[in-house]
Amino acid sequence: MYLLSKKRGLSLEEKREQMLQILYESQDFFLLKELEKMGPKKGVISQSVKDVIQTLVDDDLVLKDKIGTSVYFWSLPSCAGNQLSNTYKKLESDLKSSKKRHAELAEQRESLKRGREESDEREAALEELKATELEHKKLKENLACYADNDPAALEAMKQAIEVAHSAANRWTDNIFTLQQWCSTTFPQAKEQLEHLYKEAGITEDFDYLP
């Protein structure tokens, strides 16, 4: 008993070649539904014809145009030749641009090298630059130490202190008002209230800030 191996399906590239062959041989115009009927004769199932044709259109190997309400597809052997010619011209142009850019970069590199040759003068200049950068760093660090003496910073601090002073006295006034109200409203709870004040840190020396 012999087992028959299952026939391998066509790859996408093989399907493209077969559909192009149909168009090349006929050199005619076709509707998509007509191509879907012709595809199986070349081993391309009708369900995949649309996608295959679209890839050929995207690569400019198949042309399409809408006439009335119908869309027609066609291709001539010259289409492939033109497409290859256009691709070749583009690659040739890209290569030319790349060569030009390479020459410009090489020239720029040589230009940057000039004046940077190793020498005692260059070594001394680099050492001086390094020392200057180090001195600049130290000066910045020293300047940061005096940031607290900046007039603007001092003025801002002064204003903040004034705001805090006013707020503290305002809360002190509120506390005295609350004490007065409690004493008037609950005269029989004088001892309990005094105990509560002490627990809250309100002692006899509690007063407004001068």
C-alpha positions in Angstrom: 0.0 0.0 0.0 1.4 3.3 -1.1 0.7 6.6 0.6 0.3 9.6 -1.7 1.9 12.8 -0.3 -0.2 15.8 -0.2 0.6 18.3 -2.9 2.4 21.4 -1.7 0.6 24.7 -2.2 2.2 27.5 -4.1 4.2 30.1 -2.3 3.2 33.8 -2.6 5.9 34.5 -5.1 4.9 31.5 -7.2 1.3 32.7 -7.1 2.4 36.2 -8.2 4.3 34.6 -11.1 1.3 32.6 -12.2 -1.1 35.5 -12.1 1.4 37.7 -14.0 1.7 34.9 -16.6 -2.1 35.0 -17.2 -2.0 38.7 -17.8 1.2 38.6 -19.9 -0.1 35.8 -22.2 -3.5 37.5 -22.8 -2.4 41.1 -22.8 -6.0 41.9 -22.1 -8.1 43.7 -19.4 -9.8 41.7 -16.7 -12.3 42.1 -13.9 -11.3 40.7 -10.6 -14.0 38.0 -10.8 -12.6 36.9 -14.1 -9.2 36.6 -12.7 -10.6 34.6 -9.7 -12.0 32.1 -12.3 -8.7 31.9 -14.2 -6.5 31.6 -11.1 -7.3 28.0 -10.2 -6.1 26.9 -13.7 -2.7 28.1 -12.7 -2.8 26.6 -9.2 -3.9 29.8 -7.5 -7.2 29.3 -5.5 -9.9 31.9 -6.2 -10.0 33.0 -2.6 -6.3 34.2 -2.7 -6.4 35.8 -6.2 -7.5 39.2 -4.8 -4.7 39.5 -2.3 -2.1 38.3 -4.8 -3.2 40.8 -7.5 -3.1 43.6 -4.9 0.6 42.8 -4.1 1.3 43.0 -7.8 -0.5 46.4 -8.0 1.5 47.7 -4.9 4.7 46.7 -6.7 3.6 48.5 -10.0 3.7 45.2 -11.8 -0.1 45.2 -12.4 -2.1 48.3 -13.4 -5.7 48.9 -12.5 -8.2 51.5 -13.4 -11.9 52.2 -12.7 -14.1 52.4 -15.8 -17.6 53.3 -14.9 -18.5 51.1 -12.0 -16.0 48.4 -12.8 -12.4 48.0 -11.9 -10.1 46.5 -14.6 -6.6 45.0 -14.2 -4.0 44.5 -16.8 -0.3 44.0 -17.2 2.2 43.9 -20.1 5.7 42.5 -20.0 6.9 46.1 -20.4 5.4 46.9 -17.0 7.9 44.7 -15.3 10.7 46.1 -17.4 9.7 49.7 -16.5 9.4 48.8 -12.8 12.9 47.3 -12.8 14.2 50.2 -14.7 12.7 52.7 -12.2 14.0 50.6 -9.3 17.5 50.6 -10.8 17.5 54.4 -11.4 16.4 54.9 -7.8 19.1 52.7 -6.4 21.7 54.3 -8.6 20.6 57.7 -7.4 20.7 56.6 -3.8 24.2 55.1 -4.3 25.4 58.4 -5.9 24.0 60.4 -2.9 25.6 58.0 -0.4 29.0 58.3 -2.1 28.8 62.1 -2.1 27.8 62.1 1.6 30.7 59.7 2.4 33.1 62.0 0.6 31.8 65.0 2.6 32.1 63.2 5.9 35.6 62.1 5.1 36.6 65.6 4.2 35.0 66.9 7.4 36.9 64.3 9.5 40.2 65.4 7.9 39.3 69.0 8.6 38.6 68.3 12.2 41.9 66.5 12.6 43.8 69.5 11.4 45.1 71.5 14.4 44.6 68.6 16.7 47.8 66.8 16.0 49.7 65.7 19.1 52.2 68.3 20.3 53.5 69.8 23.4 51.5 73.0 22.8 48.3 71.1 22.4 49.0 69.0 25.5 49.7 72.2 27.5 46.5 73.8 26.2 44.4 70.7 27.2 46.0 70.8 30.7 45.1 74.5 31.0 41.6 73.9 29.9 41.2 71.1 32.5 42.5 73.3 35.2 40.2 76.1 34.2 37.2 73.7 34.3 38.2 72.5 37.7 38.5 76.1 39.0 35.1 76.9 37.5 33.6 74.0 39.4 35.1 75.1 42.7 33.8 78.7 42.2 30.3 77.4 41.6 30.4 75.3 44.7 31.6 78.3 46.7 28.9 80.5 45.3 26.3 77.9 46.3 27.5 78.4 49.9 26.5 82.0 49.8 23.0 81.3 48.4 21.4 82.0 51.7 22.8 85.5 51.7 21.2 86.3 48.4 19.2 89.6 48.9 16.2 88.1 47.0 16.3 85.0 49.2 16.6 87.1 52.4 13.6 89.2 51.3 11.5 86.1 50.6 12.5 84.7 54.0 11.6 88.0 55.7 8.1 88.0 54.1 7.6 84.4 55.1 8.4 85.2 58.7 6.0 88.1 58.7 3.2 85.8 57.3 4.0 83.2 59.9 4.1 85.8 62.7 0.6 87.1 61.8 -0.8 83.6 61.5 0.5 82.6 64.9 -1.0 85.7 66.6 -4.3 85.2 64.7 -4.5 81.6 66.1 -3.5 82.9 69.6 -6.4 85.3 69.4 -8.7 82.5 68.3 -7.7 80.4 71.3 -8.3 83.3 73.8 -11.7 83.8 72.2 -12.5 80.1 72.6 -11.3 80.1 76.2 -13.6 83.1 77.0 -16.5 81.3 75.4 -15.9 78.1 77.3 -15.6 80.0 80.6 -18.8 81.8 80.0 -20.8 78.8 78.7 -19.5 76.2 81.2 -18.6 78.1 84.4 -19.1 74.9 86.5 -16.4 73.1 84.5 -13.6 75.6 85.3 -11.2 73.0 86.7 -11.8 70.5 83.9 -11.2 73.2 81.3 -8.0 74.3 82.9 -6.8 70.7 83.0 -7.7 70.4 79.3 -5.8 73.6 78.5 -2.7 72.3 80.2 -2.8 69.0 78.3 -3.1 71.0 75.0 0.0 73.1 76.0 -1.9 76.3 76.8 -0.2 77.4 80.0 -0.2 80.7 81.9 2.7 82.1 79.9 0.8 81.5 76.6 0.5 84.9 74.9 0.8 86.8 71.6 4.2 86.9 69.9 5.8 90.4 70.2 
